[in-house]
Amino acid sequence: MEGPLSYRNWGEYLAGRPETGIVEYPLFSDARVGGEITDLDGPYELLNALNFSTHSRGPAVQYPVLILRGANHMPSHWPRTDWTKTSANSYHGGGAEDEIAALLSLALGVRMMAGGPTRVFDPGMDSRGRPQYLYTNRDPILPRGRSGN
């Protein structure tokens, strides 16, 4: 299946490939978000972070407004990449979380960026997941726009 990672993962889900783990990512924005999506027929959920302080510190401050929960259905082994030829068929420039944040940004007309993973659910481990905050350098900074917000 050709396409970005998030699309291929969804295809593997639809094909019935078993889940191999779940990861949660905060999605940062300087916009308010009201609602969540938890009933998609797919491997992703968008949970409202219930962050009501979005505009209390000024329009350029970003907060996690959604939590992206993604179930991995990709095979544990990847086919070898042929680095002898250029192909942009499935390249986005980031991970599945970045792809989904970009699509949400376009669909909602707001700035949205994914942070690093914050909770991991590995098969056979704690069913409540394990918190992690290893990639704090991934938490985005959204600069002020031309109009000052």
N, C-alpha and C positions, 0 to 999 in steps of 0.2 A: 504494500500500500504506500503510495507516494503522498507527501504532504508534511506539514509541520508535526512535531512530536505530539502535541495535544490532540491533533486530528487522528494520528496513527493510533494513539492510546485508546481513543474513543472507538475506532474501528476494531481494535482487539477486544474491547469490552463487548461490542455488538456481536463479534464472532464467538463469544463464549469463553475466551481465554480467562483462566482463573485470576483472581486478584492476588498480587504478591506483596502488598503493603499499601499504606495510606500515609500521605504527608499533608500537613497544613501549612499554609503560607499567609501572612498578613498582606492585604492589599491596601496600600496607602493612597490617600487622596486628600485634597483640600476642599472637596465637595461633601455635602451631607448625603447620606444614603439611607433610605427608609425601606426596609424589606429584605428578604432573603429568598434564595432559590434552593430548596432541598429535595424537590420531587422530580428532577430531570431523569429521563431514562438514559443514564450515562454515568461515567465515572467521576463526575465533578459535582460539588455542592458549593454554594456561596452562602456563608453564614454571616449574619449581621453582627458586627463587633460591638454594637450598642454604644458607640462612642458619640456622646452628645456634646463633647467639648470642641467640636471641629472648628467653629468660628470664634471661640472665646479668646484666642490669642492672636488673631489677625488672619487675614486671608491667605498668607503664604505658608502657614504652618500646616504640615501634613500629619495625618493620624491614620492608624489602621482602621478603616471603616468597614471592611469585609474580611472574612477569613475564607480563603480558597481551600477546600478539602478535596484532594485528588487521590483517587485510587489508581494504583499502577497495574496495568494489564499487559504491559510490554513483556516480551520474552526476556529471560534473564541473560541470554547471550545475544549479542548483536552481530549481524553479518559484518564481515570485514569491509571497510570502506576502501574504494579504489581511489587513491589520492593522485593517480596519474592523469585524471581528467577533471575539469571543473563542472560542477553541477549545483544549481541553486534550487533544485526541486523541493527540498524539504528544509532548507536553511532559513531560520528566522532571526538568529543572532542571540537567542536566549533559550531558556528552558520552557517547558510547558506552562509554568506559572507566569512567565513573562508574556507568552503568546496570549493567554487568556486575559491577562490584565490589559494588554493592548487592544484586544477585541472589545472588552468592556468599555475601555476608554472611548473607542470609536462609537459604540452603540449608545452610550449614555451621554456623550458629548462632554466628558469631564476628564481631568488628568488623573490617571491611576497607574501605579507602579507596584510590582510585587517586591516584598522584602524576602529575607532569607527564611528557610523553614523553621518553624517553631515547635512542631509536635510531629512525632513519627510513630506510626502504628506498624510494627513488624509482626508477621505471622509467628505465633508461638510465644510472643512476648506479652507484656502487660496489655490487657484489652483496652485499658484507658489511654494507652499511648504513653510515650516518654517525651517530656519537654526537651527541647534543645534550642540553643541560641548561639550557634557556632559562627554564623555568617552575618554578624552585625554590620559589616561593611556593605551589605546588600540593602540595608534600609535606605530608601531614597531620600534625596533632598529635592523638593520641587521649587525651583526658583520662581520669583514673581514674574507674572506675565507682563506684556507691554502695557496693559491697562492698570497695572499695579496690583493685580490679584491673580 
